[in-house]
Amino acid sequence: MSIFDSLRSGYDRGMLLLELLLLRRLRRRTFPPLRGQVLELGVGTGVNLPLYQPGAFVTGCDASSRALKSAARRRPRAPTSLVQADVHHLPFADGSFDVVAASLVFCSVADPAHGLVEARRMLRRPEPCPGPDGPERDRRAKGRTGGRLVLLEHTRGTGIGAWLTDILQPVWNTWSHECRLDRETAQTVAATGFQMLRVEQHVLGIVRVIEATVSET
């Protein structure tokens, strides 16, 4: 059993201080603007579900059935369905979603590169650029983007933040078994074929909002 399964009933209470200090503000900036078909990976207890607006159609997935039972008690504003699934093996067709989102997930995924490749598979591809053949079409088509990846993650920090996360990682990982403090998630996103749009850093680079897209190039 994952330690997160054993803590699910008190997970939200355990996260309350961090939520009040930072995460709630970042969640409220990150998730309400998302529209279209949205897949939230590692939806957990569903803390983000009430933030989505009616213009989104949300599919939340998580490997933990206990977490999904908690998520099912939320009261979302957007149409929402919940599916038990592992991020490494998502049971959806290629290009099914406009947005793949996650919060505090890729710190715990066993193979984050594999999970991000699966996330990329889920996203719609860019539509072909209309117009005449030739260099002008190629110029206008270059960089056309498809679906978006939006992550709120804790990662290995920068500067003193990197030193801090490296020092704490062995003890933290011994306790959590799954969650790692030293993941370079932004680098992994770029390495798995996404086009980076922005990386917003907070708290010495330990908390980041990462946005990327699928492109033709």
N, C-alpha and C positions, 0 to 999 in steps of 0.2 A: 504494500500500500504506500502511495506517495504521502509524504509529510503534509502536503497541501490537502489531501483527503482528510487526514486526521484533524486538521485545523479549520476545515471549512465552516463549521458552525460559528467559530469565533473570528474568522478571517477578517471580516469587515471591521469588527471592533479592534482587532490588532493593528489594522492599517489606519485607524482613525486619526492619529496624530499626524502621520505623513500626509493624509488626505487634507487635513485642515491647513497644514503648513504650505503645501505646494500642489499636490496631485489634483485636488478638486479644481483648482483654478486652471491647471493645464488641460484637464479633461473637458471643462466647459468651453475652452477655446478650441479644442481639437475635434471633438466628435459632433457637436450640433451642426456644423456646416456640411457634413457629408450627405450626399444625395444619391439616388438611384439604388441599384442592387448592391447592398453592402454585406460583406462577409466579415464577421468579427471572430478572429481566431482566439482560442483560449478565453472565451467569454466569462468563465469563472462564475462568480455569484451574480453576475449581471449588473455590476455597478455602473457601466456605461449605458445600459439599455434605456433608462429614462431620459438620456440626453439627446438621443436621435430625434429629429423632427419628422413630421408626417411625409415629407418628400423623400424619405429613405424607406427602403424595404430591407429589413435586417434579418440575416441568418446568423445566429450565434452558435458556434460549435465549441465543444470542450471534451476532453477525454474522460472527465470525471462525471459520472451520473449524479453524484451527490451535489456537485457544484451546479449542475443543470437544474436540479430540483429547487435550489435556492434562487437561481436566475428566473425560473418560471413564476416565482412569487412577485417579481417586479411588475411595475405598471408602466410599460413603455407607451410613448405617444405614437411611435411609428409601428407599422405592421411588422411583427416579429415572429420568427420560428426558431426553434432550438433543436440542434442535432448533436448526438454524441459521435465525436470523430476525433482522430488524432491528427495533428498538424502535418505529420509526415505522410499521411495517406488520406487525402481529402476526397470524399465520395461525391464530387460534383464534376460536371463536364468542363472541358477547357473553355475559358472565356465566359464563364457564367456570371461574373460580377464586374461592376464598375469600380468598386473600391474593396480592397482588403485592408482591414484595420486590426490593431491589437494593442493592448496595454499591459506592460510588465509580463510579457510572455516569452520572448526570445532569450531572456536570461535563464530560462528553465528548460527550453527545448533541447532534447538530447543531441540532435544534429541540426543546428540552426540553418546551415546552408541548404540542407535538404528541405527543411520547412519553408525557406524562402523561395526555393525553386517551385515547390508546390503552390505557394502563394502567387507566384508569377504565372503559373499555369492557369490559375483561377481567373485572371484578369483578362478583360476584353482587349483585343489588339486594335491598333489604329486603323481607321477606315482609309481605304485608298484615296489618294488625292485626285479629285476630278480635274479634267483639263486636257489640253493637247499633249501628245508625246513629246519627248525631247528634253533638253537641259532645263527649260523653264519649269516644267512639271517636276523634274528631279529637285530643283532648287526649292520649290514651294513645299514639296513633300518631305524634305529632309527634316528629321527631328519631330515629325508629327507623332503625337503621343496617344496612348490608349489609357487603360485603367490605371488607378493610383493605389499605391501602398502608403498607408499612414500608420505610423507606430509611435507610441509613447512608451519609452523603455528606460530602464536603468542600465548603465553600461560602465565599462572601465573609464575612469575620469581622465582629465587632462592635467598636466603639471602636478601640483600637490594632490589633486583628486586621484590621479593614477597611482601615486604612492599609497594613498589611503586605501583604495580598493584592493591593491595588490597585497597590502599588509593584512587586511581583514579577510581576504578570500579563503584561505585554508580553514580558518575557524568557522566562517559562515557556511562553507560548503559541507563541512563535517556535520553541522547541525541540520542543514536543509536537504542535503543529499542531491538536490536537483538544481537549485537556484545558484547561479554564479554571478559574482560581482565584477568579473574581469572580461566580460564579453565585449568584443569590438563590433557591435551590431551594425553601425553605419558602414564600416568597411565590408562586412559580409553582404549587406544589401547591394553595394556597388559591385562586388565580385560575382554576384549571382545574376547579373545581366540587367539590372534596373538602371535607369537614368536618374541620377540624384537630382532632386529639385531643391531641397533645403535640409539643413540639420541645425536645429535650434538647441543650444546648450544651456543647462541650468545646474546650479550647485556644483561648481568645479568640473563641469562636463559629465557628471555622474548620471544626471537625468537628461534625456534628449527627446525631442520631437523630430522624427525622421519622416520625410516625405519623398517619394520616388515614383517613377512612372514606367510603363512599358512603352518603348518606342520602336519605330521601324529600323532605326540605325543603331 
